[in-house]
């Protein structure tokens, strides 16, 4: 798995958006690097919907087993720290 593209910036708590390409050639779009209370983390692609009370809520549209999620976190955060720390041109 590798990062296909990464757009860095600051959109609320989002610090970067990126896509991945698997070894099989599947491209998954819409991953985010978010800043939380415990630091940066990868957020899976999600879609806005309504809960039973009619309130806005975000639902993941891609699921991954823990091993794959951990690998994705490591790859994305390693790359994002390089990208986020670089000055924007």
C-alpha positions, 0 to 999 in steps of 0.5 A: 500500500502506498500514498497516491497523493496528499494535500496538506493544509489546515481545515478545522481539525483536518491537517491533510487529505490523501488517497492510497493505492493497494498492491492490487491497484485499487485506489481508495480516496478520502482518507484524512489526517486529523488532529485530536486531543492525543495528536495526529491520527488517520480518519477513514473515508466517511460520509455525512448522514443523519442519526435516528434523532435527525442530527448530522453524523459521519459514518465510515465508508471504508473499514480495515482490520486493525493490522491494516489500519495500523500500517496505514497510520504509520505510512500516512503519519510518517509522510505527513510529518515530513509534508506538514513540517515543510513550509507551504510554497 
